[in-house]
Amino acid sequence: MLRINNLMEKEMTRKEFLATLGFGAATIMGFSTLLQLLGKKNPFHQTSSFGYGGGAYGGEKRKA
């Protein structure tokens, strides 16, 4: 809470303000993405029945 008060009272130019705001937004989005990745079972292995690999010519044989 003390850091927020210090930040609100600090004098800064418009450029510094926008840079600070952009850094904060990027941090929040990055943290959110990291939490989503950690919440998945295996975030780097995705299986799909559509697209490449989903049909007989993509490496997977269909049962008749």
N, C-alpha and C positions, 0 to 999 in steps of 0.2 A: 504494500500500500504506500509505503514511503517513496518508492521509486516512481510511482505514478504521480504523486504530488510534486516531486522534484521535476519530473518531465513537464507537467502542466505549468509550472512556474518559470521554467527556463525560457529565456528569450531566444528566438530563432527566426531565421529568414523563412520565406515561403518555400524555398528550395530545400532547406533542411527539414522543414515540417513534412513536405511531401516524401522526402527520402525516408524519414522515420516512419511515416504511415505505410509506405510501401514495404519496408522491411518487416513491420509488424504483421501486415497482411500475408506476406510470403511465409513468415514463420508459422502463423496459425494454419495456413493451408498445408504446409509441409508436415506439421505435426499431425494434422487430421489424416493425411495420406499415410503416414507412418503407422498410425493406430489402425487404419483399415487393413494395411498389409499384415500387421501382426495378428489381427483378428481372424484372418483366413487360415485354412488348414495348411495349404501349400500354395503360396501366392505366385510361384514361378512355374507351376505346371497346371495348365488349363486344358481340359478336354472338352471337345465339342463334337456333335454329330453332323455339323454343317461345315462347309468349306473344305480346304485341303486336308486330306486324311480322313474325311468323313464317309467317303464312298469306296467302291471296289477298286477304283483306279488310284486312290490316294494311299494305298498301302494296307487297307483293312478289307478283309474278305467278308462278304455278307453270307449269312446262312440261307440256304434255299428252302 
